[in-house]
Amino acid sequence: QLQASGGGLVQAGGSLKLSCVVSKRTASNNALGWFRQAPGKEREFVATVGWRGSNTNYADSVKGRFTISRDSVKNTVYLHMVSLTPEDTAVYYCAVSRYSGPTSRLEYYNYWGQGTEVTVSS
């Protein structure tokens, strides 16, 4: 139900834009989020957007560098990442929350995509 894409290898300072197509039936009234998991680490919150698309929230580590957005016509959520650093290297997952408001709480998300890998070289 969720198909993420856009990952790849990029040099430090570069940018990438991730996309995730979400089933309209699954997510039209739900918040959407991006999480990431680096090797050997726990999955962590990156960004979230509410069902209207106007309310967003970001992890401190990505504020000012990442932008989350959603297109309800295309049923797609995006994560635009700039000024990437090697610390951003991870598998990035899109997810659908059970609730309409944006949330950073992993346990509130009940649908997950398969992940797209981002590698930032120094």
N, CA, C and O atoms as a GROMACS GRO file, in nm:
protein
  488
    1GLN      N    1   0.081  -0.120   0.000
    1GLN     CA    2   0.000   0.000   0.000
    1GLN      C    3   0.084   0.126   0.000
    1GLN      O    4   0.035   0.233  -0.035
    2LEU      N    5   0.211   0.116   0.038
    2LEU     CA    6   0.302   0.229   0.036
    2LEU      C    7   0.424   0.191  -0.045
    2LEU      O    8   0.483   0.085  -0.024
    3GLN      N    9   0.461   0.276  -0.137
    3GLN     CA   10   0.575   0.250  -0.224
    3GLN      C   11   0.668   0.370  -0.221
    3GLN      O   12   0.637   0.475  -0.278
    4ALA      N   13   0.782   0.355  -0.153
    4ALA     CA   14   0.878   0.464  -0.142
    4ALA      C   15   0.984   0.453  -0.250
    4ALA      O   16   1.019   0.343  -0.294
    5SER      N   17   1.034   0.568  -0.293
    5SER     CA   18   1.139   0.571  -0.394
    5SER      C   19   1.219   0.700  -0.380
    5SER      O   20   1.181   0.789  -0.304
    6GLY      N   21   1.328   0.708  -0.454
    6GLY     CA   22   1.407   0.830  -0.457
    6GLY      C   23   1.539   0.824  -0.384
    6GLY      O   24   1.618   0.918  -0.391
    7GLY      N   25   1.564   0.716  -0.313
    7GLY     CA   26   1.691   0.704  -0.242
    7GLY      C   27   1.807   0.684  -0.338
    7GLY      O   28   1.788   0.664  -0.458
    8GLY      N   29   1.927   0.690  -0.284
    8GLY     CA   30   2.045   0.672  -0.366
    8GLY      C   31   2.170   0.716  -0.295
    8GLY      O   32   2.170   0.741  -0.174
    9LEU      N   33   2.277   0.724  -0.372
    9LEU     CA   34   2.407   0.768  -0.320
    9LEU      C   35   2.429   0.914  -0.358
    9LEU      O   36   2.413   0.952  -0.474
   10VAL      N   37   2.465   0.993  -0.259
   10VAL     CA   38   2.487   1.136  -0.283
   10VAL      C   39   2.605   1.182  -0.198
   10VAL      O   40   2.631   1.127  -0.092
   11GLN      N   41   2.674   1.282  -0.247
   11GLN     CA   42   2.786   1.337  -0.170
   11GLN      C   43   2.735   1.430  -0.061
   11GLN      O   44   2.626   1.486  -0.071
   12ALA      N   45   2.814   1.445   0.042
   12ALA     CA   46   2.780   1.538   0.149
   12ALA      C   47   2.755   1.677   0.091
   12ALA      O   48   2.828   1.724   0.004
   13GLY      N   49   2.651   1.741   0.142
   13GLY     CA   50   2.612   1.871   0.089
   13GLY      C   51   2.510   1.863  -0.022
   13GLY      O   52   2.454   1.965  -0.063
   14GLY      N   53   2.487   1.743  -0.072
   14GLY     CA   54   2.392   1.725  -0.181
   14GLY      C   55   2.249   1.716  -0.133
   14GLY      O   56   2.219   1.737  -0.016
   15SER      N   57   2.160   1.685  -0.227
   15SER     CA   58   2.018   1.679  -0.196
   15SER      C   59   1.952   1.559  -0.263
   15SER      O   60   2.001   1.507  -0.363
   16LEU      N   61   1.842   1.518  -0.206
   16LEU     CA   62   1.760   1.411  -0.262
   16LEU      C   63   1.615   1.442  -0.230
   16LEU      O   64   1.585   1.513  -0.134
   17LYS      N   65   1.525   1.389  -0.312
   17LYS     CA   66   1.382   1.401  -0.283
   17LYS      C   67   1.321   1.262  -0.286
   17LYS      O   68   1.320   1.195  -0.389
   18LEU      N   69   1.272   1.222  -0.171
   18LEU     CA   70   1.205   1.093  -0.159
   18LEU      C   71   1.057   1.109  -0.186
   18LEU      O   72   0.997   1.212  -0.156
   19SER      N   73   0.999   1.005  -0.243
   19SER     CA   74   0.856   1.004  -0.270
   19SER      C   75   0.796   0.876  -0.216
   19SER      O   76   0.864   0.773  -0.208
   20CYS      N   77   0.671   0.882  -0.180
   20CYS     CA   78   0.602   0.763  -0.131
   20CYS      C   79   0.457   0.772  -0.176
   20CYS      O   80   0.384   0.862  -0.135
   21VAL      N   81   0.416   0.680  -0.260
   21VAL     CA   82   0.278   0.674  -0.305
   21VAL      C   83   0.198   0.596  -0.203
   21VAL      O   84   0.233   0.485  -0.164
   22VAL      N   85   0.088   0.657  -0.161
   22VAL     CA   86   0.006   0.598  -0.056
   22VAL      C   87  -0.134   0.575  -0.109
   22VAL      O   88  -0.190   0.659  -0.180
   23SER      N   89  -0.189   0.464  -0.074
   23SER     CA   90  -0.326   0.435  -0.114
   23SER      C   91  -0.420   0.540  -0.058
   23SER      O   92  -0.417   0.569   0.062
   24LYS      N   93  -0.505   0.597  -0.143
   24LYS     CA   94  -0.598   0.699  -0.097
   24LYS      C   95  -0.690   0.644   0.010
   24LYS      O   96  -0.726   0.714   0.105
   25ARG      N   97  -0.729   0.520  -0.005
   25ARG     CA   98  -0.818   0.457   0.092
   25ARG      C   99  -0.751   0.447   0.229
   25ARG      O  100  -0.817   0.454   0.333
   26THR      N  101  -0.619   0.432   0.228
   26THR     CA  102  -0.544   0.415   0.352
   26THR      C  103  -0.517   0.546   0.424
   26THR      O  104  -0.516   0.550   0.547
   27ALA      N  105  -0.496   0.654   0.347
   27ALA     CA  106  -0.434   0.770   0.411
   27ALA      C  107  -0.501   0.904   0.385
   27ALA      O  108  -0.443   1.006   0.422
   28SER      N  109  -0.618   0.909   0.326
   28SER     CA  110  -0.674   1.039   0.289
   28SER      C  111  -0.701   1.128   0.410
   28SER      O  112  -0.693   1.250   0.398
   29ASN      N  113  -0.733   1.070   0.525
   29ASN     CA  114  -0.762   1.148   0.645
   29ASN      C  115  -0.660   1.125   0.756
   29ASN      O  116  -0.687   1.151   0.873
   30ASN      N  117  -0.543   1.078   0.717
   30ASN     CA  118  -0.443   1.040   0.815
   30ASN      C  119  -0.315   1.120   0.799
   30ASN      O  120  -0.279   1.164   0.690
   31ALA      N  121  -0.247   1.139   0.910
   31ALA     CA  122  -0.114   1.198   0.904
   31ALA      C  123  -0.017   1.099   0.840
   31ALA      O  124  -0.036   0.977   0.847
   32LEU      N  125   0.085   1.153   0.779
   32LEU     CA  126   0.189   1.072   0.716
   32LEU      C  127   0.324   1.109   0.777
   32LEU      O  128   0.344   1.221   0.823
   33GLY      N  129   0.415   1.014   0.776
   33GLY     CA  130   0.545   1.042   0.834
   33GLY      C  131   0.659   0.974   0.760
   33GLY      O  132   0.639   0.880   0.683
   34TRP      N  133   0.776   1.025   0.786
   34TRP     CA  134   0.900   0.963   0.740
   34TRP      C  135   0.983   0.928   0.863
   34TRP      O  136   0.997   1.008   0.956
   35PHE      N  137   1.037   0.809   0.861
   35PHE     CA  138   1.127   0.763   0.965
   35PHE      C  139   1.253   0.711   0.897
   35PHE      O  140   1.255   0.690   0.775
   36ARG      N  141   1.357   0.690   0.975
   36ARG     CA  142   1.479   0.633   0.917
   36ARG      C  143   1.546   0.540   1.016
   36ARG      O  144   1.529   0.552   1.138
   37GLN      N  145   1.623   0.449   0.962
   37GLN     CA  146   1.695   0.355   1.047
   37GLN      C  147   1.834   0.336   0.990
   37GLN      O  148   1.852   0.283   0.880
   38ALA      N  149   1.932   0.378   1.067
   38ALA     CA  150   2.072   0.361   1.029
   38ALA      C  151   2.119   0.224   1.076
   38ALA      O  152   2.060   0.166   1.167
   39PRO      N  153   2.223   0.171   1.015
   39PRO     CA  154   2.274   0.038   1.055
   39PRO      C  155   2.306   0.034   1.204
   39PRO      O  156   2.378   0.119   1.256
   40GLY      N  157   2.253  -0.067   1.271
   40GLY     CA  158   2.280  -0.084   1.412
   40GLY      C  159   2.208   0.010   1.506
   40GLY      O  160   2.235   0.013   1.626
   41LYS      N  161   2.115   0.087   1.450
   41LYS     CA  162   2.043   0.183   1.534
   41LYS      C  163   1.893   0.158   1.528
   41LYS      O  164   1.844   0.086   1.441
   42GLU      N  165   1.822   0.219   1.622
   42GLU     CA  166   1.677   0.209   1.625
   42GLU      C  167   1.617   0.297   1.516
   42GLU      O  168   1.677   0.395   1.471
   43ARG      N  169   1.497   0.260   1.474
   43ARG     CA  170   1.426   0.344   1.381
   43ARG      C  171   1.388   0.475   1.450
   43ARG      O  172   1.343   0.473   1.565
   44GLU      N  173   1.407   0.587   1.382
   44GLU     CA  174   1.381   0.716   1.444
   44GLU      C  175   1.293   0.804   1.356
   44GLU      O  176   1.290   0.791   1.234
   45PHE      N  177   1.224   0.892   1.422
   45PHE     CA  178   1.135   0.987   1.356
   45PHE      C  179   1.216   1.090   1.278
   45PHE      O  180   1.322   1.134   1.323
   46VAL      N  181   1.165   1.126   1.161
   46VAL     CA  182   1.228   1.229   1.080
   46VAL      C  183   1.134   1.348   1.060
   46VAL      O  184   1.169   1.462   1.092
   47ALA      N  185   1.014   1.321   1.008
   47ALA     CA  186   0.921   1.429   0.977
   47ALA      C  187   0.780   1.375   0.966
   47ALA      O  188   0.760   1.257   0.938
   48THR      N  189   0.682   1.462   0.989
   48THR     CA  190   0.544   1.423   0.979
   48THR      C  191   0.460   1.538   0.925
   48THR      O  192   0.494   1.654   0.944
   49VAL      N  193   0.352   1.504   0.857
   49VAL     CA  194   0.260   1.605   0.805
   49VAL      C  195   0.118   1.558   0.834
   49VAL      O  196   0.084   1.441   0.815
   50GLY      N  197   0.034   1.651   0.880
   50GLY     CA  198  -0.104   1.620   0.911
   50GLY      C  199  -0.187   1.596   0.785
   50GLY      O  200  -0.140   1.616   0.673
   51TRP      N  201  -0.312   1.554   0.806
   51TRP     CA  202  -0.393   1.512   0.692
   51TRP      C  203  -0.425   1.626   0.597
   51TRP      O  204  -0.446   1.603   0.478
   52ARG      N  205  -0.428   1.749   0.649
   52ARG     CA  206  -0.455   1.862   0.562
   52ARG      C  207  -0.332   1.907   0.484
   52ARG      O  208  -0.342   1.976   0.383
   53GLY      N  209  -0.216   1.868   0.533
   53GLY     CA  210  -0.093   1.906   0.467
   53GLY      C  211  -0.032   2.035   0.517
   53GLY      O  212   0.076   2.073   0.473
   54SER      N  213  -0.100   2.103   0.609
   54SER     CA  214  -0.051   2.233   0.654
   54SER      C  215   0.030   2.225   0.782
   54SER      O  216   0.113   2.312   0.807
   55ASN      N  217   0.009   2.125   0.862
   55ASN     CA  218   0.082   2.110   0.988
   55ASN      C  219   0.194   2.008   0.972
   55ASN      O  220   0.172   1.895   0.929
   56THR      N  221   0.314   2.050   1.008
   56THR     CA  222   0.429   1.961   0.997
   56THR      C  223   0.511   1.965   1.125
   56THR      O  224   0.497   2.057   1.206
   57ASN      N  225   0.594   1.865   1.142
   57ASN     CA  226   0.683   1.859   1.256
   57ASN      C  227   0.808   1.783   1.213
   57ASN      O  228   0.802   1.690   1.132
   58TYR      N  229   0.922   1.823   1.269
   58TYR     CA  230   1.050   1.765   1.228
   58TYR      C  231   1.134   1.727   1.348
   58TYR      O  232   1.124   1.787   1.455
   59ALA      N  233   1.217   1.627   1.328
   59ALA     CA  234   1.320   1.597   1.427
   59ALA      C  235   1.420   1.713   1.429
   59ALA      O  236   1.445   1.775   1.326
   60ASP      N  237   1.475   1.740   1.544
   60ASP     CA  238   1.570   1.851   1.556
   60ASP      C  239   1.688   1.834   1.460
   60ASP      O  240   1.740   1.932   1.408
   61SER      N  241   1.728   1.712   1.438
   61SER     CA  242   1.846   1.686   1.356
   61SER      C  243   1.827   1.722   1.209
   61SER      O  244   1.925   1.736   1.135
   62VAL      N  245   1.702   1.737   1.165
   62VAL     CA  246   1.677   1.766   1.023
   62VAL      C  247   1.609   1.900   1.001
   62VAL      O  248   1.589   1.941   0.886
   63LYS      N  249   1.572   1.968   1.108
   63LYS     CA  250   1.503   2.097   1.093
   63LYS      C  251   1.587   2.193   1.011
   63LYS      O  252   1.708   2.206   1.031
   64GLY      N  253   1.522   2.260   0.918
   64GLY     CA  254   1.590   2.356   0.833
   64GLY      C  255   1.657   2.294   0.712
   64GLY      O  256   1.701   2.365   0.622
   65ARG      N  257   1.663   2.160   0.709
   65ARG     CA  258   1.727   2.092   0.596
   65ARG      C  259   1.629   2.004   0.519
   65ARG      O  260   1.642   1.988   0.397
   66PHE      N  261   1.532   1.947   0.589
   66PHE     CA  262   1.436   1.857   0.528
   66PHE      C  263   1.299   1.925   0.523
   66PHE      O  264   1.264   2.003   0.611
   67THR      N  265   1.223   1.894   0.420
   67THR     CA  266   1.087   1.945   0.407
   67THR      C  267   0.994   1.832   0.367
   67THR      O  268   1.017   1.763   0.267
   68ILE      N  269   0.890   1.812   0.446
   68ILE     CA  270   0.790   1.712   0.414
   68ILE      C  271   0.669   1.781   0.353
   68ILE      O  272   0.632   1.891   0.393
   69SER      N  273   0.609   1.715   0.256
   69SER     CA  274   0.488   1.769   0.193
   69SER      C  275   0.406   1.652   0.142
   69SER      O  276   0.454   1.540   0.128
   70ARG      N  277   0.279   1.681   0.114
   70ARG     CA  278   0.193   1.577   0.059
   70ARG      C  279   0.108   1.635  -0.052
   70ARG      O  280   0.069   1.752  -0.050
   71ASP      N  281   0.081   1.552  -0.149
   71ASP     CA  282  -0.003   1.589  -0.263
   71ASP      C  283  -0.123   1.494  -0.261
   71ASP      O  284  -0.110   1.376  -0.293
   72SER      N  285  -0.237   1.547  -0.223
   72SER     CA  286  -0.355   1.463  -0.208
   72SER      C  287  -0.410   1.417  -0.342
   72SER      O  288  -0.478   1.315  -0.349
   73VAL      N  289  -0.381   1.490  -0.447
   73VAL     CA  290  -0.427   1.449  -0.580
   73VAL      C  291  -0.346   1.328  -0.629
   73VAL      O  292  -0.401   1.233  -0.685
   74LYS      N  293  -0.216   1.335  -0.605
   74LYS     CA  294  -0.128   1.225  -0.647
   74LYS      C  295  -0.114   1.118  -0.540
   74LYS      O  296  -0.049   1.016  -0.561
   75ASN      N  297  -0.176   1.142  -0.423
   75ASN     CA  298  -0.166   1.045  -0.311
   75ASN      C  299  -0.020   1.013  -0.280
   75ASN      O  300   0.018   0.897  -0.266
   76THR      N  301   0.059   1.118  -0.270
   76THR     CA  302   0.202   1.102  -0.252
   76THR      C  303   0.252   1.193  -0.141
   76THR      O  304   0.209   1.307  -0.128
   77VAL      N  305   0.343   1.140  -0.061
   77VAL     CA  306   0.412   1.220   0.039
   77VAL      C  307   0.559   1.229  -0.002
   77VAL      O  308   0.618   1.132  -0.050
   78TYR      N  309   0.615   1.348   0.017
   78TYR     CA  310   0.752   1.373  -0.026
   78TYR      C  311   0.840   1.410   0.095
   78TYR      O  312   0.792   1.459   0.197
   79LEU      N  313   0.968   1.384   0.079
   79LEU     CA  314   1.066   1.434   0.175
   79LEU      C  315   1.181   1.491   0.094
   79LEU      O  316   1.260   1.418   0.034
   80HIS      N  317   1.188   1.624   0.094
   80HIS     CA  318   1.296   1.691   0.023
   80HIS      C  319   1.410   1.717   0.121
   80HIS      O  320   1.392   1.783   0.222
   81MET      N  321   1.525   1.664   0.089
   81MET     CA  322   1.639   1.670   0.179
   81MET      C  323   1.753   1.748   0.113
   81MET      O  324   1.793   1.718   0.001
   82VAL      N  325   1.803   1.848   0.183
   82VAL     CA  326   1.917   1.925   0.133
   82VAL      C  327   2.026   1.927   0.238
   82VAL      O  328   2.004   1.888   0.353
   83SER      N  329   2.144   1.972   0.198
   83SER     CA  330   2.259   1.980   0.290
   83SER      C  331   2.280   1.848   0.363
   83SER      O  332   2.299   1.845   0.484
   84LEU      N  333   2.277   1.742   0.289
   84LEU     CA  334   2.290   1.609   0.348
   84LEU      C  335   2.428   1.587   0.406
   84LEU      O  336   2.528   1.635   0.352
   85THR      N  337   2.433   1.513   0.514
   85THR     CA  338   2.559   1.477   0.580
   85THR      C  339   2.566   1.324   0.591
   85THR      O  340   2.464   1.256   0.577
   86PRO      N  341   2.684   1.271   0.616
   86PRO     CA  342   2.694   1.125   0.632
   86PRO      C  343   2.605   1.072   0.744
   86PRO      O  344   2.565   0.955   0.742
   87GLU      N  345   2.574   1.156   0.841
   87GLU     CA  346   2.486   1.113   0.951
   87GLU      C  347   2.342   1.090   0.904
   87GLU      O  348   2.262   1.032   0.978
   88ASP      N  349   2.309   1.135   0.786
   88ASP     CA  350   2.175   1.112   0.730
   88ASP      C  351   2.165   0.977   0.660
   88ASP      O  352   2.057   0.939   0.615
   89THR      N  353   2.274   0.906   0.650
   89THR     CA  354   2.274   0.774   0.587
   89THR      C  355   2.184   0.679   0.664
   89THR      O  356   2.203   0.659   0.784
   90ALA      N  357   2.087   0.619   0.595
   90ALA     CA  358   1.990   0.530   0.660
   90ALA      C  359   1.895   0.477   0.554
   90ALA      O  360   1.894   0.520   0.439
   91VAL      N  361   1.814   0.382   0.597
   91VAL     CA  362   1.699   0.342   0.517
   91VAL      C  363   1.582   0.428   0.564
   91VAL      O  364   1.554   0.437   0.683
   92TYR      N  365   1.516   0.492   0.470
   92TYR     CA  366   1.406   0.583   0.500
   92TYR      C  367   1.273   0.514   0.471
   92TYR      O  368   1.254   0.453   0.366
   93TYR      N  369   1.183   0.524   0.567
   93TYR     CA  370   1.053   0.461   0.558
   93TYR      C  371   0.942   0.566   0.563
   93TYR      O  372   0.946   0.658   0.644
   94CYS      N  373   0.844   0.550   0.477
   94CYS     CA  374   0.723   0.631   0.489
   94CYS      C  375   0.620   0.549   0.565
   94CYS      O  376   0.623   0.426   0.565
   95ALA      N  377   0.528   0.619   0.630
   95ALA     CA  378   0.432   0.550   0.713
   95ALA      C  379   0.303   0.631   0.724
   95ALA      O  380   0.302   0.752   0.706
   96VAL      N  381   0.195   0.560   0.754
   96VAL     CA  382   0.063   0.621   0.772
   96VAL      C  383   0.024   0.609   0.918
   96VAL      O  384   0.029   0.500   0.977
   97SER      N  385  -0.016   0.720   0.976
   97SER     CA  386  -0.058   0.721   1.115
   97SER      C  387  -0.204   0.678   1.128
   97SER      O  388  -0.281   0.686   1.033
   98ARG      N  389  -0.238   0.633   1.246
   98ARG     CA  390  -0.378   0.602   1.274
   98ARG      C  391  -0.460   0.729   1.294
   98ARG      O  392  -0.583   0.726   1.292
   99TYR      N  393  -0.391   0.841   1.314
   99TYR     CA  394  -0.456   0.966   1.349
   99TYR      C  395  -0.437   1.073   1.243
   99TYR      O  396  -0.351   1.059   1.155
  100SER      N  397  -0.517   1.178   1.250
  100SER     CA  398  -0.512   1.282   1.148
  100SER      C  399  -0.406   1.388   1.175
  100SER      O  400  -0.355   1.451   1.082
  101GLY      N  401  -0.372   1.408   1.303
  101GLY     CA  402  -0.274   1.509   1.336
  101GLY      C  403  -0.132   1.457   1.325
  101GLY      O  404  -0.108   1.338   1.346
  102PRO      N  405  -0.038   1.545   1.293
  102PRO     CA  406   0.101   1.502   1.281
  102PRO      C  407   0.156   1.452   1.414
  102PRO      O  408   0.128   1.511   1.518
  103THR      N  409   0.233   1.346   1.410
  103THR     CA  410   0.287   1.288   1.531
  103THR      C  411   0.423   1.225   1.503
  103THR      O  412   0.447   1.170   1.396
  104SER      N  413   0.509   1.235   1.602
  104SER     CA  414   0.642   1.175   1.590
  104SER      C  415   0.648   1.037   1.654
  104SER      O  416   0.753   0.972   1.650
  105ARG      N  417   0.539   0.992   1.710
  105ARG     CA  418   0.540   0.867   1.784
  105ARG      C  419   0.528   0.748   1.690
  105ARG      O  420   0.426   0.729   1.623
  106LEU      N  421   0.631   0.670   1.686
  106LEU     CA  422   0.638   0.556   1.596
  106LEU      C  423   0.522   0.461   1.616
  106LEU      O  424   0.470   0.405   1.520
  107GLU      N  425   0.480   0.442   1.741
  107GLU     CA  426   0.376   0.343   1.770
  107GLU      C  427   0.239   0.386   1.717
  107GLU      O  428   0.147   0.304   1.716
  108TYR      N  429   0.224   0.511   1.674
  108TYR     CA  430   0.098   0.558   1.620
  108TYR      C  431   0.083   0.526   1.471
  108TYR      O  432  -0.023   0.546   1.413
  109TYR      N  433   0.189   0.476   1.412
  109TYR     CA  434   0.187   0.447   1.267
  109TYR      C  435   0.160   0.298   1.247
  109TYR      O  436   0.228   0.213   1.305
  110ASN      N  437   0.062   0.268   1.166
  110ASN     CA  438   0.026   0.127   1.149
  110ASN      C  439   0.044   0.074   1.007
  110ASN      O  440   0.024  -0.045   0.984
  111TYR      N  441   0.082   0.159   0.914
  111TYR     CA  442   0.115   0.112   0.780
  111TYR      C  443   0.253   0.165   0.743
  111TYR      O  444   0.283   0.283   0.762
  112TRP      N  445   0.335   0.076   0.690
  112TRP     CA  446   0.473   0.112   0.661
  112TRP      C  447   0.510   0.072   0.518
  112TRP      O  448   0.466  -0.031   0.467
  113GLY      N  449   0.591   0.157   0.456
  113GLY     CA  450   0.647   0.123   0.326
  113GLY      C  451   0.769   0.033   0.342
  113GLY      O  452   0.810   0.000   0.453
  114GLN      N  453   0.825  -0.006   0.230
  114GLN     CA  454   0.935  -0.103   0.233
  114GLN      C  455   1.071  -0.038   0.256
  114GLN      O  456   1.169  -0.108   0.281
  115GLY      N  457   1.078   0.093   0.249
  115GLY     CA  458   1.204   0.162   0.274
  115GLY      C  459   1.283   0.189   0.147
  115GLY      O  460   1.282   0.110   0.052
  116THR      N  461   1.352   0.302   0.148
  116THR     CA  462   1.442   0.337   0.038
  116THR      C  463   1.574   0.383   0.100
  116THR      O  464   1.575   0.461   0.195
  117GLU      N  465   1.682   0.335   0.046
  117GLU     CA  466   1.812   0.356   0.109
  117GLU      C  467   1.876   0.485   0.062
  117GLU      O  468   1.881   0.515  -0.058
  118VAL      N  469   1.926   0.561   0.158
  118VAL     CA  470   1.998   0.686   0.132
  118VAL      C  471   2.139   0.671   0.188
  118VAL      O  472   2.157   0.640   0.306
  119THR      N  473   2.237   0.693   0.104
  119THR     CA  474   2.377   0.687   0.146
  119THR      C  475   2.444   0.820   0.111
  119THR      O  476   2.444   0.863  -0.004
  120VAL      N  477   2.501   0.883   0.213
  120VAL     CA  478   2.569   1.011   0.194
  120VAL      C  479   2.718   0.989   0.217
  120VAL      O  480   2.760   0.950   0.326
  121SER      N  481   2.795   1.015   0.116
  121SER     CA  482   2.939   0.996   0.126
  121SER      C  483   3.008   1.126   0.166
  121SER      O  484   2.962   1.236   0.131
  122SER      N  485   3.117   1.112   0.240
  122SER     CA  486   3.189   1.232   0.287
  122SER      C  487   3.292   1.280   0.186
  122SER      O  488   3.361   1.379   0.210
   0.00000   0.00000   0.00000
